[in-house]
Each structure stands twice: as structure tokens, then as C-alpha cells.
């Protein structure tokens, strides 16, 4: 009884000593930090270790001390029995340690668990309450802090830290409220390295009218973006050979088959030859696309966009109801227009130089071409005008300013550098840049989705568009092959007589009436080689004043004979 009472008194005194030490280390936390590696109270933004973990540590230390004292007492009074008990305990300890090593999986722990746990600790600012990684890395469970809710960017950063350390692709399941907040990451199959049109044909056929398919993501998931919920405008910032033109062709295929039209601004001239050439190398412009390549054409087309935004705004003001909808029976602003701005790094420099050459006294120093791009970016959503800006590095200067670039809400990046990622995506975690052709990161707000875009065959893209019904572009839209375009606009059910492979073209109600015969616009005269630039044509018109014959959209019409006199320098 005496020994039992002494043991009880010793345990009470020991508990009192541990309580006093807890108070002492709470007053001087740096000493506990030096001994244990963590604080008892919050310091420097780091959370203290959980109370349960502290009690477990204290219990282990107390049990070790009591066991040592008991072993000394037993060895003093019964040496042989103590030795036998010690041998038996050692055998049990060996078995227990063997079981722990088998369960612990040292290779799994040191290769995967420990690096991932350290990454989670760095993101949370304190060790997680629980951290479990399945042996096949199929599932990861992370205990989250009770007193802090992670925002979207912090969630993405934590997901990225874990998946990169474990070398897996995973789908997150967040639960940040309740008594046991946690994050569960379940492993999924990574993006495929190659996909083609056949895998997307059915998905494109069943896509919503305001939905675009981007590619195939993890676990064979189809990645889509919404023109109404996400953004009406897109930015492609990809290195050379990453698939900019390929992705654009994929999007144009989806939209042109729905009845949209496109205006392609291509300073490189040949980014999309399938638009204006057939397989026999003959010029054969699609009637639903206008293609601008020369600098003066790029300038005129971008200025035209500003006027088209104004025209559509006036029409929408008339037919719009109180909810902002435009009932179809009251009219339409026209077909949906997609503006494809290719190689903007190259185009921006040329446009600035061109404007410096033709600018007259009193005109603004900034090229009005960028005003048109800005008008589409800022007012195009409600007017069915959408833009895809493409560059190897999409800087603010290449697209007309930071305000314009901010309106490009869907951003696709490939073969990017750190500077490009920070410029377009801010402080979102940067995934590794993959060299696989067609592999992109689709960024929409705080969401980053990896996707593999299909490798498109240009001949197949052209054939698929020609096989369906096409809407002709507005007749005043600038671009090459105007005569081919005008002649290939035929009534429903008839065939084009110009190109052997033209499909059926639906006449749109918003197109202006046919213009007088024997007339020509200045842009068409420049395209025919009568003047080297539109600026030279305008100066000749100002000097000789040819007879005005009406309007073709927003362009003035003149008799061909009168323009010929201007070309030859004859005064009327």
C-alpha cells in the first residue's frame, strides 16, 4: 500500500510539473520552439500544434519516465524476473517495430509523403492536423485549419503543391466548414498526348449555342468555355509551334458551322491558308470569312470594326426590350462576328508605322485601328462580336492597351515562360510548361484547366465548313477576294458558279441590297493594284473628285471609269 501511495503521489507531482512547464513555455515560446520545432501559442503567423498532439507528447515522455523508474525498482528487488520480462518486452518491441516498418513503408514515406507534407506545411503556415497518402497515391487526405478558410487562389496553390510533389493529376473535394475541415484529392488520368477531331465531333454537335469546346482534359473530360458565363473574348499566348493556328481553326470550325462569320487579321499572311485556298492551290475564299493581310487592309478592317460596333449598338437600341434581350421577330444586329487577330506582336508595329505615314495634320497620334479593337473588346458581348487575340507573348502594347487585354477573360497559354505567366495570370500557381504540341493551360478567372487540343487537318476543316450552310459576311467588311466573295453569295438552294467546291450559302436578312453595276470602292481599286496604298487612293480621289454613285455599307462607290481617270492622272 505504501508503494502504491508513493506511486500515486509521484504521478500527481509529475502532472503538476508538466502543468507548470506548459505555463512556462507558453510564457517563453521561443524555448519550446528551440526544443520541439513548433510554438505553443501563435507566433509570426504560424499556428500552434494541436492540444491533442501536445498531450500525446507529454504522455509518451511521462510513460517513459515512469517505466524507467519502475524498471530500476524491479531490477533492485527481482533481478532474474526483471531480465526475463525485459527480454520478453524486447521481443514484443521487435515484432511491433517490424509491423510499424511494414506499415510505414519507408520508401513511400520519404519519396512521396514527406515532400508533400512539407509543401502543405509551407502553404498552410503550420503542419496539417492529418495527412494521409494512399500507397498507390490514388487518394490524399489533408486536415485543414479550423480558424482559417482558404480563398480560391490559396486552394489552387495548395492543390498544385500536393499534385506536383506526388506527380499525379487529381480532382479536389473541399470541405472547409464543420468540425473536421479537410481536402481530399482523388487521382485521375492525365491529359492524353494526342487527340483528333473524331473524339470531339459528337461533343461539338451537342454543344450549347454559346459554348466552345477547348480540348480534352484530365480523366478524358471535355473542357468547355461559355461565351456568356466566362468571357466573350479569348487570348492565345503561345510559343512558336505550340498550336495557335490549330486551336483557332478548331474554334472557327465550331462557330462557322453554327452560322457565324469571321474577320481574320493576319499580319503573317498565311496563318490560315485553308480559308482562301483550295487543294489545287487556287484562290477560293470561303464566303463566310474575310481575310486581311496587307497592313493597309489590317488598318481598314480594324477601323471598320469601330463603325460596326456603333451600327450594331444603334440597331440594338431600337429592338432591345426592358430585359436587354433582342427578340428575333423585331430584327437582328447581324450574324455573330468572330475577329481573329493573328500575330499581334508583328501587326502592332506595322500598324503604328503605317499610321505615321498616312496621318494628316490634326489627326490623333494614336492609330484609330486600335480603337476598333478596343470597341469590340469592351462592347462586343451584347452585340454578338467576339475576339480571339493571338500572339507569342500577348503584351498590352500589342493589343491596344491594358484595358483591352483585361477584357480577354479566357486565356490559353502554351510553351510559356515565367514572365508571360505572371503577366497574364498574376499570382495563380504556374503549372510546368509542356512542349507537347496542342497542350495548353486554359485560365478562366481563378480556374486553371490543362487540356489537349485536337490536331486539325486544314483540308478536313475546310471540307466540314463547306459541307454545311454558311452565312456570307457583310458586304462592306474589308478583306481580300472581294469579287469572289460577292459572286459566291447565291440564293438558298443554288450552287456557286465561281468555285467548284463552294457549299450552299444562306442569304442573311441583315445584308444590304445589291450595289449599282459598274461601280467600285477605293479598297477594291487598291486590291486590283491601281494604287499601292489606300492613302494614295484617297489622295487621288481628293485631287480628281470622281462621281459619287452611292454606298456599299460604309464605303463610297464610284464608277470604274471615273476611278480609271483618277489612276491615269486625268482631270475631270
C-alpha positions as CSV (number, residue, x, y, z in Angstrom):
1,X,0.0,0.0,0.0
2,X,2.8,2.3,0.8
3,X,4.4,1.8,-2.6
4,X,1.1,2.3,-4.3
5,X,0.5,5.6,-2.4
6,X,4.0,6.7,-3.3
7,X,3.5,6.0,-7.0
8,X,0.2,7.9,-6.9
9,X,1.8,10.9,-5.2
10,X,4.7,10.7,-7.7
11,X,2.3,10.8,-10.7
12,X,0.4,13.7,-9.2
13,X,3.7,15.7,-8.7
14,X,4.7,14.8,-12.2
15,X,1.5,16.0,-13.6
16,X,1.9,19.2,-11.7
17,X,5.4,19.7,-13.0
18,X,4.2,19.2,-16.6
19,X,1.4,21.8,-16.0
20,X,4.0,24.3,-14.7
21,X,6.3,23.6,-17.7
22,X,3.3,24.2,-20.1
23,X,2.7,27.5,-18.4
24,X,6.4,28.3,-18.6
25,X,6.8,27.5,-22.2
26,X,3.6,29.5,-23.1
27,X,5.3,32.5,-21.5
28,X,8.6,31.8,-23.3
29,X,7.6,30.2,-26.5
30,X,11.0,30.5,-28.2
31,X,12.4,28.0,-25.7
32,X,9.7,25.5,-26.7
33,X,10.4,26.3,-30.4
34,X,14.1,25.6,-29.8
35,X,13.3,22.2,-28.2
36,X,10.3,20.9,-30.2
37,X,10.2,22.7,-33.5
38,X,6.9,24.5,-33.0
39,X,5.2,27.1,-30.9
40,X,2.6,26.5,-28.1
41,X,0.9,29.8,-29.0
42,X,0.5,31.6,-32.3
43,X,3.7,33.4,-33.3
44,X,4.8,35.0,-36.6
45,X,1.6,33.8,-38.3
46,X,2.2,30.1,-37.5
47,X,-0.5,28.1,-35.8
48,X,0.5,26.2,-32.6
49,X,0.4,22.4,-32.6
50,X,-2.9,20.9,-31.6
51,X,-3.7,20.2,-27.9
52,X,-4.1,16.5,-28.6
53,X,-0.6,16.3,-30.1
54,X,0.8,18.1,-27.0
55,X,-0.9,15.7,-24.7
56,X,0.4,12.7,-26.7
57,X,3.9,14.0,-26.5
58,X,3.5,14.6,-22.7
59,X,2.1,11.1,-22.3
60,X,5.0,9.5,-24.1
61,X,7.5,11.3,-22.0
62,X,5.7,10.6,-18.7
63,X,5.3,6.9,-19.5
64,X,9.0,6.7,-20.4
65,X,10.0,8.3,-17.1
66,X,7.6,6.1,-15.1
67,X,8.8,3.0,-16.9
68,X,12.4,3.8,-16.3
69,X,11.8,4.3,-12.6
70,X,9.7,1.1,-12.4
71,X,12.5,-0.9,-14.2
72,X,15.1,0.3,-11.7
73,X,12.9,-0.6,-8.7
74,X,12.1,-4.1,-10.1
75,X,15.7,-4.8,-11.1
76,X,16.8,-4.0,-7.5
77,X,14.3,-6.4,-5.9
78,X,14.0,-9.2,-8.5
79,X,16.9,-9.2,-10.9
80,X,16.2,-12.5,-12.8
81,X,12.5,-11.9,-13.3
82,X,13.2,-8.4,-14.5
83,X,15.7,-9.6,-17.1
84,X,13.2,-12.2,-18.4
85,X,10.5,-9.5,-18.5
86,X,12.9,-7.2,-20.4
87,X,13.7,-10.0,-22.9
88,X,10.0,-10.6,-23.5
89,X,9.4,-6.9,-23.9
90,X,12.2,-6.6,-26.3
91,X,10.8,-9.4,-28.4
92,X,7.4,-7.7,-28.4
93,X,9.1,-4.4,-29.4
94,X,10.9,-6.1,-32.3
95,X,7.7,-7.5,-33.6
96,X,5.9,-4.2,-33.1
97,X,8.7,-2.3,-34.9
98,X,8.7,-4.8,-37.7
99,X,4.9,-4.3,-38.1
100,X,5.4,-0.5,-38.0
101,X,8.1,-0.6,-40.6
102,X,5.9,-2.7,-42.9
103,X,3.0,-0.3,-42.4
104,X,5.2,2.8,-42.5
105,X,6.6,2.0,-46.0
106,X,9.9,4.0,-45.7
107,X,10.3,4.3,-49.5
108,X,6.8,5.6,-49.9
109,X,7.2,7.9,-47.0
110,X,10.5,9.5,-47.9
111,X,9.8,9.7,-51.6
112,X,6.3,11.0,-51.6
113,X,4.7,11.7,-48.2
114,X,7.4,13.8,-46.6
115,X,8.0,16.2,-49.5
116,X,4.2,16.6,-50.0
117,X,3.7,17.2,-46.3
118,X,6.4,19.8,-46.2
119,X,4.8,21.6,-49.2
120,X,1.4,21.6,-47.4
121,X,3.0,22.9,-44.2
122,X,4.6,25.8,-46.2
123,X,1.2,26.6,-47.9
124,X,-0.8,26.5,-44.6
125,X,1.8,28.1,-42.4
126,X,1.6,25.1,-39.9
127,X,1.6,21.3,-40.1
128,X,-1.8,19.8,-41.2
129,X,-3.8,18.0,-38.5
130,X,-3.9,14.9,-40.7
131,X,-2.0,14.0,-43.8
132,X,-2.6,10.6,-45.4
133,X,-1.4,9.4,-48.8
134,X,-2.6,6.1,-50.2
135,X,0.2,3.7,-51.1
136,X,-0.8,3.9,-54.8
137,X,-1.3,7.7,-54.4
138,X,-4.9,7.3,-55.5
139,X,-6.2,9.4,-52.7
140,X,-4.7,12.1,-50.4
141,X,-6.5,13.4,-47.3
142,X,-5.3,16.7,-45.7
143,X,-6.7,18.1,-42.5
144,X,-7.3,21.9,-42.8
145,X,-7.1,24.6,-40.0
146,X,-10.3,25.3,-38.1
147,X,-9.8,29.0,-37.8
148,X,-9.0,29.9,-41.4
149,X,-10.9,29.5,-44.7
150,X,-8.8,29.4,-47.8
151,X,-9.8,31.5,-50.8
152,X,-9.8,30.4,-54.4
153,X,-6.1,31.2,-55.1
154,X,-5.0,29.6,-51.9
155,X,-6.9,26.5,-52.7
156,X,-5.3,26.3,-56.2
157,X,-1.9,26.8,-54.7
158,X,-2.4,24.0,-52.1
159,X,-3.7,21.6,-54.8
160,X,-0.8,22.5,-57.1
161,X,1.8,22.0,-54.3
162,X,0.4,18.5,-53.5
163,X,-0.1,17.2,-57.0
164,X,3.4,18.4,-58.2
165,X,5.1,16.7,-55.2
166,X,3.2,13.5,-55.7
167,X,3.4,13.6,-59.6
168,X,-0.3,13.0,-60.1
169,X,-3.3,14.6,-61.7
170,X,-6.1,14.9,-59.2
171,X,-9.6,16.2,-58.7
172,X,-10.2,18.1,-55.4
173,X,-13.1,17.8,-53.0
174,X,-13.1,20.7,-50.5
175,X,-14.8,20.8,-47.1
176,X,-13.8,23.9,-45.2
177,X,-16.7,24.1,-42.7
178,X,-17.7,21.9,-39.8
179,X,-15.7,20.3,-37.1
180,X,-13.3,18.4,-39.4
181,X,-12.4,20.6,-42.4
182,X,-10.4,18.7,-45.0
183,X,-9.3,18.4,-48.6
184,X,-9.5,15.1,-50.4
185,X,-7.6,14.7,-53.7
186,X,-8.5,11.8,-55.9
187,X,-6.2,10.7,-58.6
188,X,-7.4,10.9,-62.2
189,X,-5.8,10.1,-65.6
190,X,-3.6,12.9,-67.0
191,X,-4.4,14.6,-70.3
192,X,-3.8,12.5,-73.4
193,X,-0.8,13.4,-75.6
194,X,-2.7,13.2,-78.9
195,X,-6.4,13.7,-79.8
196,X,-8.1,14.3,-83.2
197,X,-11.4,15.6,-84.5
198,X,-13.2,12.3,-84.3
199,X,-13.1,12.4,-80.5
200,X,-14.8,15.8,-80.4
201,X,-17.3,15.5,-83.3
202,X,-20.2,14.4,-81.2
203,X,-19.5,16.8,-78.4
204,X,-19.4,19.7,-80.9
205,X,-22.7,18.6,-82.3
206,X,-24.4,18.7,-78.9
207,X,-22.6,21.8,-77.5
208,X,-24.8,24.8,-76.5
209,X,-25.0,27.8,-78.8
210,X,-22.9,29.9,-76.5
211,X,-20.4,27.2,-75.7
212,X,-17.0,26.5,-77.2
213,X,-15.0,23.3,-76.8
214,X,-11.4,23.8,-76.0
215,X,-10.0,20.3,-75.7
216,X,-9.8,17.1,-73.6
217,X,-8.6,17.5,-70.0
218,X,-7.8,15.1,-67.2
219,X,-9.7,11.8,-67.0
220,X,-10.9,12.3,-70.6
221,X,-13.1,15.3,-69.5
222,X,-14.2,17.7,-72.3
223,X,-13.1,21.2,-71.4
224,X,-15.5,23.9,-72.4
225,X,-15.9,27.7,-72.0
226,X,-19.0,29.8,-72.1
227,X,-19.3,33.0,-74.2
228,X,-21.9,34.3,-71.7
229,X,-20.8,33.0,-68.3
230,X,-17.0,33.0,-68.7
231,X,-16.0,35.6,-71.4
232,X,-16.9,36.6,-74.9
233,X,-13.2,37.2,-75.8
234,X,-10.1,35.0,-75.9
235,X,-6.4,35.4,-75.7
236,X,-3.9,32.9,-77.0
237,X,-0.3,33.4,-75.8
238,X,1.7,30.5,-77.1
239,X,5.3,30.0,-78.2
240,X,6.2,29.2,-81.8
241,X,4.8,25.8,-82.9
242,X,2.6,25.4,-79.9
243,X,-0.6,25.2,-82.0
244,X,-2.1,28.8,-82.1
245,X,-3.5,28.5,-85.6
246,X,-4.6,24.9,-85.0
247,X,-6.7,25.9,-82.0
248,X,-8.1,28.8,-83.9
249,X,-9.1,26.6,-86.8
250,X,-10.9,24.3,-84.3
251,X,-12.9,27.2,-82.8
252,X,-13.7,28.6,-86.3
253,X,-14.9,25.2,-87.4
254,X,-17.4,25.1,-84.5
255,X,-18.6,28.7,-85.0
256,X,-18.8,28.9,-88.8
257,X,-20.9,25.7,-88.9
258,X,-23.4,27.5,-86.5
259,X,-23.9,30.4,-88.8
260,X,-21.2,32.9,-87.6
261,X,-18.9,34.9,-89.9
262,X,-15.2,35.7,-89.3
263,X,-12.8,38.5,-90.0
264,X,-9.2,37.3,-89.9
265,X,-6.4,39.9,-89.4
266,X,-3.2,38.1,-90.3
267,X,0.0,40.1,-90.4
268,X,1.9,36.9,-91.2
269,X,-0.3,36.4,-94.4
270,X,-0.5,32.6,-94.3
271,X,-1.7,31.5,-90.9
272,X,-4.9,30.0,-92.2
273,X,-4.5,29.3,-96.0
274,X,-7.4,26.9,-95.9
275,X,-9.7,29.9,-95.7
276,X,-8.7,31.3,-99.1
277,X,-7.1,28.4,-101.0
278,X,-8.3,25.0,-102.2
279,X,-6.2,21.8,-102.5
280,X,-5.3,22.8,-106.1
281,X,-3.5,25.9,-104.8
282,X,-6.3,28.1,-106.4
283,X,-7.7,31.1,-104.7
284,X,-11.1,30.1,-103.3
285,X,-12.2,32.3,-100.5
286,X,-14.8,30.9,-98.1
287,X,-17.9,33.2,-98.3
288,X,-18.3,33.3,-94.5
289,X,-14.8,34.7,-93.9
290,X,-12.9,37.9,-94.9
291,X,-9.1,37.7,-94.8
292,X,-6.9,40.8,-94.3
293,X,-3.2,40.5,-94.7
294,X,-1.6,43.7,-96.0
295,X,-1.0,46.5,-93.5
296,X,-3.5,48.9,-95.1
297,X,-6.1,46.1,-95.1
298,X,-5.5,45.4,-91.4
299,X,-5.9,49.2,-90.7
300,X,-9.1,49.5,-92.7
301,X,-10.6,46.4,-91.2
302,X,-9.9,47.5,-87.6
303,X,-11.3,50.9,-88.3
304,X,-14.4,49.2,-89.8
305,X,-14.9,47.3,-86.6
306,X,-15.3,50.6,-84.7
307,X,-18.1,51.6,-87.2
308,X,-19.7,48.2,-87.0
309,X,-19.9,48.3,-83.2
310,X,-21.6,51.7,-83.5
311,X,-24.0,50.4,-86.1
312,X,-24.9,47.4,-84.1
313,X,-25.3,49.5,-81.0
314,X,-27.9,51.7,-82.8
315,X,-29.8,48.7,-84.1
316,X,-29.8,47.0,-80.7
317,X,-31.1,50.2,-79.1
318,X,-34.2,50.0,-81.4
319,X,-35.1,46.3,-80.9
320,X,-34.0,45.7,-77.3
321,X,-36.7,45.1,-74.7
322,X,-36.7,46.1,-71.0
323,X,-34.7,42.9,-70.0
324,X,-31.9,43.7,-72.5
325,X,-33.0,40.9,-74.9
326,X,-33.3,41.3,-78.6
327,X,-36.5,39.4,-79.8
328,X,-35.8,37.7,-83.2
329,X,-39.2,38.8,-84.6
330,X,-38.1,42.5,-84.2
331,X,-34.9,42.1,-86.1
332,X,-31.2,41.3,-85.6
333,X,-27.9,43.2,-85.4
334,X,-26.5,40.7,-87.9
335,X,-24.6,37.4,-87.8
336,X,-22.2,36.7,-85.0
337,X,-18.8,38.0,-85.9
338,X,-15.5,36.5,-84.8
339,X,-12.5,38.7,-85.1
340,X,-9.3,36.6,-85.3
341,X,-6.3,38.9,-84.6
342,X,-3.3,36.8,-85.6
343,X,0.4,37.6,-84.7
344,X,-0.5,40.9,-82.9
345,X,3.2,41.4,-81.9
346,X,4.0,41.8,-85.6
347,X,0.8,43.6,-86.6
348,X,1.1,46.3,-83.9
349,X,4.4,47.6,-85.1
350,X,3.3,47.7,-88.7
351,X,0.1,49.5,-87.9
352,X,1.9,52.2,-86.0
353,X,4.3,52.7,-88.8
354,X,1.5,52.8,-91.4
355,X,-0.5,55.3,-89.4
356,X,2.6,57.5,-89.1
357,X,2.9,57.5,-92.9
358,X,-0.8,58.4,-93.8
359,X,-1.7,60.6,-90.8
360,X,-2.8,64.1,-91.8
361,X,-2.3,67.2,-89.8
362,X,-4.7,67.5,-86.9
363,X,-5.4,63.7,-86.7
364,X,-4.6,61.9,-83.4
365,X,-1.1,60.4,-83.0
366,X,-2.6,57.0,-81.9
367,X,-3.8,54.8,-84.7
368,X,-7.6,54.6,-84.9
369,X,-7.1,50.9,-85.7
370,X,-6.6,50.1,-82.1
371,X,-9.8,52.0,-81.3
372,X,-11.7,49.4,-83.3
373,X,-10.1,46.5,-81.4
374,X,-10.9,48.2,-78.1
375,X,-14.6,48.8,-79.1
376,X,-15.0,45.1,-79.8
377,X,-13.4,44.1,-76.6
378,X,-15.4,46.5,-74.5
379,X,-18.8,46.4,-76.1
380,X,-18.9,43.3,-78.2
381,X,-20.5,40.9,-75.7
382,X,-24.1,42.2,-76.2
383,X,-23.6,42.8,-80.0
384,X,-22.6,39.2,-80.9
385,X,-19.0,40.3,-81.7
386,X,-16.2,38.2,-80.3
387,X,-12.4,38.4,-80.5
388,X,-9.5,36.0,-80.4
389,X,-6.2,37.8,-79.9
390,X,-3.2,35.7,-80.8
391,X,0.5,36.4,-80.1
392,X,3.6,34.6,-79.0
393,X,3.6,37.0,-76.0
394,X,0.4,39.0,-75.7
395,X,1.6,42.3,-74.2
396,X,-0.7,45.2,-73.6
397,X,1.0,47.3,-76.3
398,X,0.3,44.6,-79.0
399,X,-3.4,44.6,-78.4
400,X,-4.1,48.3,-77.8
401,X,-3.6,48.7,-74.1
402,X,-4.1,47.0,-70.7
403,X,-7.8,47.8,-70.6
404,X,-8.3,45.8,-73.8
405,X,-6.3,42.9,-72.6
406,X,-8.2,42.7,-69.3
407,X,-11.4,42.1,-71.3
408,X,-9.9,38.9,-72.8
409,X,-11.3,36.7,-70.0
410,X,-10.4,33.3,-71.4
411,X,-6.7,32.9,-71.7
412,X,-4.9,29.9,-73.2
413,X,-1.2,29.6,-72.7
414,X,1.4,27.1,-74.0
415,X,5.2,26.9,-74.1
416,X,5.2,29.9,-71.8
417,X,7.9,31.5,-69.6
418,X,7.5,32.7,-66.0
419,X,7.3,36.4,-67.1
420,X,4.5,35.6,-69.6
421,X,2.5,33.6,-67.0
422,X,2.8,36.4,-64.4
423,X,1.8,39.0,-67.0
424,X,-1.4,37.2,-68.0
425,X,-2.3,35.1,-64.9
426,X,-1.0,37.2,-62.0
427,X,-0.2,35.2,-58.9
428,X,-2.0,32.0,-59.9
429,X,0.2,28.9,-59.4
430,X,2.1,28.2,-62.6
431,X,2.0,24.6,-63.9
432,X,5.0,23.3,-65.7
433,X,5.3,24.3,-69.3
434,X,4.9,21.2,-71.5
435,X,6.4,21.0,-75.0
436,X,3.7,18.6,-76.4
437,X,2.0,20.3,-79.4
438,X,-1.5,21.3,-78.6
439,X,-1.1,21.1,-74.8
440,X,-2.5,24.3,-73.2
441,X,-3.4,25.8,-69.9
442,X,-6.9,27.3,-70.1
443,X,-7.2,30.1,-67.5
444,X,-10.7,31.4,-66.6
445,X,-10.7,33.6,-63.5
446,X,-9.0,31.6,-60.7
447,X,-9.5,28.3,-62.6
448,X,-6.6,26.7,-64.5
449,X,-7.5,23.6,-66.6
450,X,-5.0,21.6,-68.6
451,X,-6.3,20.5,-71.9
452,X,-5.1,18.8,-75.1
453,X,-6.5,20.4,-78.2
454,X,-7.2,18.2,-81.3
455,X,-4.8,18.2,-84.2
456,X,-6.8,19.5,-87.0
457,X,-6.3,18.7,-90.7
458,X,-6.8,22.0,-92.6
459,X,-8.3,20.2,-95.6
460,X,-10.8,18.5,-93.3
461,X,-11.7,21.8,-91.6
462,X,-12.4,23.4,-95.0
463,X,-14.5,20.4,-96.2
464,X,-16.6,20.3,-93.0
465,X,-17.4,24.0,-93.3
466,X,-18.2,23.8,-97.0
467,X,-20.5,20.8,-96.3
468,X,-22.8,22.9,-94.1
469,X,-24.8,26.0,-94.6
470,X,-22.8,29.2,-94.5
471,X,-23.7,32.8,-93.8
472,X,-22.0,35.4,-96.1
473,X,-20.0,38.2,-94.5
474,X,-21.4,41.8,-94.6
475,X,-20.5,43.2,-98.0
476,X,-18.8,46.3,-96.6
477,X,-16.4,44.2,-94.5
478,X,-12.8,44.8,-95.7
479,X,-10.7,41.9,-96.9
480,X,-9.2,40.1,-99.9
481,X,-11.0,38.3,-102.8
482,X,-14.0,40.7,-102.7
483,X,-15.1,39.8,-106.2
484,X,-15.1,36.1,-105.4
485,X,-17.0,36.7,-102.2
486,X,-19.7,38.8,-103.9
487,X,-20.2,36.3,-106.7
488,X,-20.5,33.3,-104.4
489,X,-23.4,34.8,-102.4
490,X,-26.3,33.0,-104.1
491,X,-29.9,32.2,-103.1
492,X,-30.7,29.3,-100.9
493,X,-30.6,26.0,-102.8
494,X,-28.4,27.3,-105.6
495,X,-24.7,26.5,-106.3
496,X,-21.9,28.9,-106.7
497,X,-20.5,29.2,-110.2
498,X,-17.2,30.6,-109.2
499,X,-15.6,27.8,-107.1
500,X,-16.1,24.2,-107.8
501,X,-16.1,23.3,-104.1
502,X,-18.3,26.1,-102.7
503,X,-21.2,24.9,-100.5
504,X,-24.7,26.2,-100.2
505,X,-24.8,29.8,-98.9
506,X,-27.7,31.2,-97.0
507,X,-28.5,34.8,-97.8
508,X,-28.7,36.7,-94.4
509,X,-31.5,39.2,-93.9
510,X,-29.2,41.9,-92.5
511,X,-27.1,42.2,-95.7
512,X,-27.5,45.5,-97.7
513,X,-29.1,45.4,-101.1
514,X,-27.0,44.8,-104.2
515,X,-25.0,47.8,-105.4
516,X,-25.2,49.5,-108.8
517,X,-23.3,47.7,-111.6
518,X,-20.0,49.1,-112.9
519,X,-19.0,50.6,-109.5
520,X,-16.0,50.1,-107.3
521,X,-14.8,51.1,-103.9
522,X,-11.3,52.5,-103.2
523,X,-10.3,49.3,-101.3
524,X,-11.2,47.2,-104.3
525,X,-9.2,49.5,-106.5
526,X,-6.2,49.2,-104.2
527,X,-6.7,45.4,-104.2
528,X,-6.6,45.5,-108.0
529,X,-3.2,47.2,-107.9
530,X,-4.4,50.6,-109.1
531,X,-2.7,52.3,-106.1
532,X,-0.1,51.0,-103.8
533,X,-1.9,52.0,-100.6
534,X,-5.4,53.2,-99.5
535,X,-3.8,56.5,-98.6
536,X,-2.6,57.1,-102.1
537,X,-6.1,56.2,-103.4
538,X,-7.7,58.8,-101.1
539,X,-5.3,61.5,-102.2
540,X,-6.1,60.8,-105.9
541,X,-9.8,60.9,-105.0
542,X,-9.4,64.3,-103.3
543,X,-7.5,65.7,-106.3
544,X,-9.7,64.5,-109.1
545,X,-13.1,64.1,-107.3
546,X,-14.7,61.1,-109.2
547,X,-18.5,60.9,-109.4
548,X,-20.2,59.5,-106.3
549,X,-22.5,56.6,-107.0
550,X,-23.8,55.6,-103.6
551,X,-22.8,53.5,-100.6
552,X,-21.7,49.9,-100.2
553,X,-22.1,49.6,-96.4
554,X,-19.8,52.2,-95.1
555,X,-17.7,52.6,-98.2
556,X,-18.3,55.1,-101.0
557,X,-19.0,53.7,-104.5
558,X,-17.5,55.3,-107.7
559,X,-17.8,54.5,-111.4
560,X,-14.9,52.3,-112.6
561,X,-14.3,54.6,-115.5
562,X,-14.0,57.6,-113.2
563,X,-11.5,55.8,-110.9
564,X,-9.6,54.9,-114.1
565,X,-9.3,58.6,-114.9
566,X,-8.0,59.2,-111.4
567,X,-5.5,56.4,-111.8
568,X,-4.2,57.8,-115.1
569,X,-4.0,61.4,-113.7
570,X,-6.7,62.9,-116.0
571,X,-8.6,65.9,-114.6
572,X,-12.4,65.7,-114.9
